[in-house]
């Protein structure tokens, strides 16, 4: 990833919107807020929408769709610390499906959200350090830096 930007970068081909199947929108919204720090908001029509932690991707939870329970198209959420993110996922009510493989080149794990969707986390190299530097201390958001003791 390149240097920090204060505004979203718009360009043809950018992934900008995600619809996540849910059984209970409130429960799913609470899960992603607790596990990853996503912001939620109510739209004019009363539906609940979300924005990721950097305001680059938004979306909503959709009722009446089957969960993405099997690997097909996989979405990975970037985290500074996979270990802290796994703890946050469990604490928020998610289920870890595959733990981090210490022999793998990439630090990834997969989990099921409350609706049963299979989603991944990806530990971005250097993110813990850059978040700690940007904030000036350890970030308390779920899955954020574990830089200080």
Beta strands, then each sheet from edge to edge (+ up, - down):
strand 1: 17-21
strand 2: 39-42
strand 3: 48-51
strand 4: 58-62
strand 5: 76-79
strand 6: 95-98
strand 7: 108-112
strand 8: 118-123
sheet 1: 1+ 4+ 3- 2+
sheet 2: 5+ 8+ 7- 6+
end
